[in-house]
């Protein structure tokens, strides 16, 4: 039923919800997903033709906040919203006109509000302006005034001046690279003909395209692909796909075009593999300080935000079953300042061959005799140089763009030293099967027994914290070394809860910490007792732990205890609760 709602209304509603901290799920990619896949995009000016109320440009400002915006809209009904947008943003301007290939007056079928079709006429058929000249308009789309023998006259028509995009760019001295967005509903060709100069300097073109011919002469999506290819652009992505309600046929989509010279078009293969190495859709060797947003040819100014260098270590022993999926989940993200180090801890299977396959994309890899997981991690971290540290075991995986989430949060909050995201679980096939509740952390609640399991796959920290905590993993444990590290981290920093997906744990029969849960819990208790011995004023914590042990000796009282007292300990607000980091148009900290 969502297809019955006009796209501008959907965008407006989505923007409203996201501005209040909600995430709108969708089966198909959205604008956020498209922009996340193009972190290299450099744009100085965004031009939206058929801007309606400006909701698309307002959404784009989340990703290109420093660009200039010119909104072109033919219908005066939207001027109030466009004025509001201009008043709220100094980098926004608008023009009440239609875009075409020259200066003239145009007639178009005027729609009510944000709608995309003209009112239905007798018999339920929609009336549209149709011109024998080969150009036509659905609602809100321009039609040359001199087009004659109009058929099926619309219920209500309006007139608007026409201006070429190139002329508007010259008048306002707008600078490229440009991002050109068209919602022209069949009038794409005249609009693009009037934007030849602008198109030649565009880094991206986004067009609302259709699978059906709206009127004689209007291009369908495959014809738009051919037309844009003749102008030096190819389709690289799709989003906001909708179906026709009556038969669920593909109706409309937003097509994303990039210059034909873009690196994404260099290979025609799904995966490009040679006998020795594997090519990945990732950036070339990372630079030390790559700005998050920077115009082409513009040097980074002092104080510009930058992607911090992330040093990620994978230690592996006989991990050929899942290692390649783990490495691809990291390398295929294309994070621009990644230092990925793999340590082969004496494997006797095909692990080394898999590592060599991806060697060109690694900062380095170490081949050493078997010394254990935490000794191997120490060897990897000793080779690292990044500001942000973390590790991923050889069966686990990162979520899509998880490293960009980590980098952007640490760049936004220099005072934050330690973060963890939503705990998530993958099954043996690598399918995400669980996203768990996100606890808020506290040192004393952690020592008391609440929120014991901090998911290591979703946890990253600053090098300064690592060094304050001793700069090494304890090698005294087989599976509890991460728990012991968290205990040391809590001495120096608060663990910030991050409402986002970073990484996940793969649940499988060979998982290390699943092999002996009782021993794991016993060793963790011993680690806490040693920490309490060296920590003053822990009498209440010790008493609580003693009661906890007594209650859990009986299965029935243990269940009641966990579902009442322990759950309250998880959730009871207090001054020791760590802040929560969440996304509301930008990353914010909620105390």
ABEGO torsion letter per residue (X at the ends): XAAABBAAAAAAAAAAAAAAGBBBBBABBBAAAAAAABAABBBABBBBBGAEAGAAAAAAAAABAABBBBBBBABAAAAAAAAAAAAABAABBBBBBBBBABBBBBBBBBBBEABABBBBBBGGBBBBBBBAAGBBBBBGBBBBAABBGBBGBBABBBBBBBBBAAAAAAAAGBBOBBBBBBBAGGAAAAAAAAAAAAAAABABBBBBBBABBABBGBBBAAAAAAAAAAAGBBBABBBGBBBBAAAGBBABBBBBBBBAABAAAABABABBBBAABBBBBBBBBBBABBBABBBBGBBBBBGBBBBBBBBBBBBBBGAAAAAAAAAAAAAAAGBABBBBBBBBBGBABAAAAAAAAAAAABABBBBBBBAEAAAAAAAAAAABABABBBBBBAABBBBBGAAAAAAAAAAABAABABBBBBBBBBBAAGBBABBBBBBBBBAAAAAAGBGABBBAAABBBBAAAAAAAGGBBBAABAAAAAAAAAAAAAAABBBBBBBBBABBBBBBAABAAAABAAAAAAAAAAAAAAAAAABBGAAAAAAAAAAAAAAAABAAAAAAAAAAAAAAAAABBBAABBBBBBBBGBBBBBX
